[in-house]
Amino acid sequence: MTPLRLDLSMDSLPQERYHLIYTLMTLHHIPDTERVLRGFYTLLANRGYLCIADLDKEDGSFHGAGFEGHKGFDRDELENKLTRLGFHKIRFTTCYQMTKEVETGIKTFPIFLMIAEKD
């Protein structure tokens, strides 16, 4: 595995294609997720896998007031976006429960792992 530093919201896509793309707790920080997901699809080789681990939809307390990113993701909405892009065999599981202190006390936030395939 070789890590690649690439800002899909600004950079041009490289010519290489990959068998695996994963992102961990990053997508909720990206304003234009549609563009990034399209980039992932383009960068994947046929029969490649996209793996996303991120927050389930939450009330905004994970980052607190002033955070301008997404407040997690609704699994059905994310699955619909990925299906429209051409991904299939999309599956979700809760892979972790993150407990952290927020303004109102200690709270647990589910983290999903989503795996999708490209033909």
Backbone bond lengths (Angstrom), bond angles and torsions (degrees), N, CA, C in turn:
res aa  C-N    CA-C-N  psi(-1)  N-CA   C-N-CA  omega(-1)  CA-C   N-CA-C  phi
1 M - - - 1.437 - - 1.523 107.63 -
2 T 1.310 115.09 137.97 1.467 121.41 178.26 1.518 108.65 -125.04
3 P 1.324 117.47 121.09 1.465 117.83 177.22 1.522 110.72 -70.88
4 L 1.305 115.72 149.91 1.458 121.75 179.64 1.517 107.90 -131.46
5 R 1.312 116.28 125.49 1.462 119.87 175.25 1.519 107.32 -92.20
6 L 1.327 114.85 116.27 1.457 120.91 -174.93 1.519 108.04 -151.20
7 D 1.307 117.39 127.17 1.456 121.99 176.20 1.522 107.44 -97.86
8 L 1.318 116.53 99.00 1.459 121.31 -175.71 1.519 113.05 -68.91
9 S 1.324 117.62 -11.47 1.455 119.06 176.71 1.524 111.93 -83.81
10 M 1.362 117.09 -12.78 1.461 120.11 -176.49 1.530 113.82 -135.18
11 D 1.315 118.11 -38.59 1.461 122.06 -172.31 1.527 112.10 -78.37
12 S 1.322 115.36 154.80 1.460 121.00 172.21 1.521 108.87 -72.37
13 L 1.318 115.80 150.24 1.467 119.67 179.20 1.519 110.06 -76.36
14 P 1.328 117.38 136.52 1.462 119.56 175.02 1.531 110.22 -71.05
15 Q 1.313 116.71 165.64 1.465 121.72 179.70 1.530 112.18 -76.97
16 E 1.328 117.08 -25.98 1.458 120.85 -178.17 1.522 110.81 -62.23
17 R 1.326 115.28 151.72 1.457 121.88 174.25 1.517 107.43 -121.70
18 Y 1.334 115.46 149.42 1.464 121.03 -169.97 1.517 110.35 -124.22
19 H 1.326 114.92 152.25 1.461 121.02 179.67 1.520 112.12 -89.50
20 L 1.334 116.01 -18.45 1.455 120.59 -179.61 1.523 109.30 -145.48
21 I 1.314 115.76 131.25 1.463 122.43 171.09 1.519 106.24 -128.70
22 Y 1.325 115.89 131.39 1.454 118.54 176.20 1.522 110.07 -136.77
23 T 1.303 114.40 153.61 1.449 121.60 176.58 1.525 107.79 -141.90
24 L 1.315 115.83 139.45 1.459 121.85 -175.38 1.519 109.63 -124.94
25 M 1.324 116.12 112.94 1.471 123.40 174.95 1.532 112.46 55.11
26 T 1.326 116.04 36.83 1.460 121.24 -179.13 1.521 111.96 -115.21
27 L 1.309 117.33 -38.98 1.459 121.59 -170.58 1.532 112.31 -57.49
28 H 1.318 118.07 -34.53 1.470 118.85 -178.22 1.529 112.36 -70.11
29 H 1.321 118.12 -9.07 1.466 122.52 176.31 1.537 112.55 -91.90
30 I 1.320 117.66 -7.70 1.465 122.32 -172.47 1.524 109.95 -100.38
31 P 1.345 117.44 119.84 1.468 119.52 -178.22 1.532 113.39 -62.06
32 D 1.330 118.38 -47.57 1.460 121.98 -174.88 1.535 109.99 -99.56
33 T 1.319 115.30 76.52 1.469 118.77 -178.22 1.529 111.72 -66.62
34 E 1.326 117.42 -30.36 1.475 120.18 179.29 1.529 110.24 -58.42
35 R 1.311 116.84 -46.96 1.467 120.99 -179.39 1.532 110.75 -62.92
36 V 1.299 116.51 -43.08 1.464 120.63 -178.68 1.533 110.31 -65.95
37 L 1.323 117.30 -42.59 1.463 119.96 179.13 1.530 111.13 -64.77
38 R 1.347 116.95 -38.22 1.480 119.94 175.17 1.524 110.10 -62.19
39 G 1.328 116.47 -41.74 1.461 120.78 177.41 1.518 111.60 -60.88
40 F 1.325 116.70 -43.10 1.465 120.33 177.17 1.528 110.28 -57.89
41 Y 1.340 115.96 -45.92 1.464 119.90 -178.64 1.532 110.51 -60.24
42 T 1.319 116.32 -45.93 1.465 120.84 -179.51 1.521 111.26 -63.28
43 L 1.310 117.45 -39.83 1.472 121.65 -176.45 1.524 113.50 -73.64
44 L 1.324 117.04 -19.52 1.465 119.25 -179.04 1.526 111.40 -78.99
45 A 1.305 114.77 139.08 1.463 120.89 170.64 1.528 107.92 -72.61
46 N 1.314 116.76 160.19 1.457 119.67 172.98 1.516 108.90 -57.12
47 R 1.316 115.28 139.50 1.460 123.97 -176.66 1.531 112.02 68.89
48 G 1.341 116.53 20.24 1.453 121.37 176.67 1.523 111.71 -85.28
49 Y 1.323 115.74 165.24 1.457 122.71 -176.90 1.528 110.78 -118.58
50 L 1.320 114.82 138.17 1.458 122.29 170.68 1.520 106.99 -110.74
51 C 1.331 116.43 128.04 1.457 122.21 178.34 1.530 108.60 -123.50
52 I 1.297 116.02 123.65 1.458 121.84 179.55 1.519 108.45 -124.47
53 A 1.320 116.54 123.80 1.462 121.58 170.76 1.519 106.68 -112.72
54 D 1.327 116.04 122.95 1.463 119.39 -177.05 1.524 109.61 -160.42
55 L 1.310 114.92 -178.79 1.461 122.60 -176.74 1.518 112.44 -74.14
56 D 1.323 115.51 137.40 1.455 119.29 164.36 1.528 107.36 -68.52
57 K 1.328 116.11 157.73 1.467 120.99 178.80 1.528 108.94 -51.74
58 E 1.342 114.97 133.53 1.461 119.87 -178.34 1.524 109.62 -140.61
59 D 1.324 117.07 178.90 1.469 122.19 -172.21 1.525 115.04 -85.01
60 G 1.318 118.12 4.45 1.459 121.36 -179.26 1.510 113.93 96.42
61 S 1.303 117.28 -4.47 1.465 119.85 -177.53 1.534 112.80 -77.73
62 F 1.314 118.64 -14.12 1.469 120.36 -179.37 1.535 110.36 -59.41
63 H 1.316 116.95 -48.38 1.468 121.22 178.02 1.524 112.56 -100.11
64 G 1.317 117.77 -21.53 1.455 121.55 178.71 1.520 112.91 89.10
65 A 1.316 114.11 -176.79 1.465 121.86 -176.89 1.525 110.41 -60.91
66 G 1.314 115.16 142.89 1.459 120.68 176.76 1.515 114.97 91.45
67 F 1.329 118.75 -11.86 1.462 120.65 178.40 1.522 108.65 -70.92
68 E 1.325 116.43 129.52 1.460 120.81 -175.05 1.522 113.94 -101.07
69 G 1.321 117.79 1.08 1.460 120.54 179.69 1.523 111.58 -83.68
70 H 1.304 115.16 -164.06 1.462 121.90 179.26 1.518 109.59 -80.53
71 K 1.304 115.42 148.21 1.465 121.10 176.12 1.522 108.36 -94.52
72 G 1.326 114.98 59.46 1.452 120.72 -176.97 1.518 111.20 77.55
73 F 1.331 115.12 -172.85 1.463 120.85 -175.33 1.515 111.07 -133.73
74 D 1.307 115.08 137.68 1.450 121.72 170.07 1.533 106.34 -76.31
75 R 1.295 117.44 125.36 1.474 121.26 -174.90 1.531 112.31 -60.62
76 D 1.322 117.33 -41.91 1.472 120.01 -179.65 1.528 111.03 -64.51
77 E 1.327 117.04 -42.54 1.468 120.51 179.17 1.525 111.13 -63.59
78 L 1.328 116.63 -42.70 1.463 119.93 178.94 1.525 110.55 -65.96
79 E 1.310 116.97 -40.92 1.472 120.10 177.46 1.526 110.65 -61.01
80 N 1.326 117.92 -42.08 1.466 120.96 178.97 1.528 111.11 -62.25
81 K 1.331 118.04 -42.59 1.468 121.37 177.72 1.528 110.48 -60.08
82 L 1.320 116.04 -45.57 1.459 120.36 -178.01 1.525 111.57 -67.10
83 T 1.315 116.97 -38.60 1.465 121.03 178.00 1.524 110.47 -62.89
84 R 1.335 117.07 -43.41 1.469 120.67 178.59 1.525 111.71 -61.76
85 L 1.317 117.35 -29.67 1.462 120.84 178.49 1.526 112.59 -78.41
86 G 1.328 117.36 -16.08 1.460 120.34 178.76 1.521 114.38 114.87
87 F 1.317 118.19 -0.63 1.464 120.02 176.82 1.517 109.86 -71.49
88 H 1.312 116.13 153.68 1.455 121.28 176.59 1.527 109.04 -141.38
89 K 1.334 115.53 177.32 1.468 122.44 -176.85 1.535 110.35 48.84
90 I 1.309 115.07 47.54 1.461 121.54 -178.59 1.524 108.32 -82.51
91 R 1.311 115.94 127.15 1.459 119.93 -179.42 1.524 110.46 -140.14
92 F 1.310 114.85 147.28 1.450 122.75 -178.30 1.521 109.85 -123.16
93 T 1.300 115.34 148.71 1.450 121.88 169.50 1.523 107.41 -147.16
94 T 1.304 116.65 152.78 1.459 119.93 172.46 1.518 106.32 -83.72
95 C 1.326 115.81 114.84 1.465 119.66 -174.42 1.527 113.02 -100.20
96 Y 1.336 116.34 -14.00 1.463 118.73 -177.00 1.519 109.33 -162.49
97 Q 1.305 116.44 152.02 1.453 123.74 172.80 1.527 106.51 -119.76
98 M 1.331 116.72 108.56 1.460 120.49 -178.37 1.525 109.01 -91.81
99 T 1.316 115.79 124.21 1.454 121.38 177.61 1.512 108.20 -105.58
100 K 1.323 115.53 128.38 1.461 119.27 179.02 1.520 110.00 -148.65
101 E 1.323 114.26 159.57 1.451 119.90 177.62 1.522 109.54 -82.24
102 V 1.325 115.40 130.55 1.459 122.50 176.41 1.530 107.31 -122.98
103 E 1.320 116.46 179.94 1.468 120.51 -176.74 1.521 113.69 -54.93
104 T 1.330 117.11 -32.92 1.467 121.01 -176.71 1.516 113.50 -95.09
105 G 1.333 117.95 4.00 1.467 121.16 -179.47 1.514 111.55 127.47
106 I 1.312 116.77 -152.31 1.463 122.89 179.89 1.531 108.56 -88.82
107 K 1.324 115.70 133.34 1.462 120.48 -179.14 1.524 109.40 -138.72
108 T 1.320 115.81 148.52 1.460 122.12 178.32 1.522 109.48 -106.68
109 F 1.333 115.61 133.10 1.457 122.51 -178.83 1.529 108.83 -119.62
110 P 1.335 118.36 121.34 1.460 120.13 176.12 1.529 111.28 -72.31
111 I 1.314 115.35 139.45 1.456 123.83 175.29 1.537 106.25 -113.55
112 F 1.347 115.84 127.11 1.459 118.75 178.82 1.533 110.02 -97.22
113 L 1.293 115.16 155.96 1.458 123.42 166.66 1.508 105.78 -115.97
114 M 1.344 115.56 121.33 1.452 121.95 178.17 1.521 106.97 -112.75
115 I 1.321 116.21 132.43 1.465 121.83 175.93 1.523 106.92 -123.58
116 A 1.335 115.03 129.48 1.466 121.72 178.66 1.518 108.58 -133.12
117 E 1.314 115.78 154.60 1.460 121.16 -179.03 1.524 110.76 -118.94
118 K 1.324 114.36 151.69 1.463 121.42 173.58 1.522 107.57 -111.89
119 D 1.341 116.69 135.94 1.481 120.10 177.71 1.506 110.47 -64.42
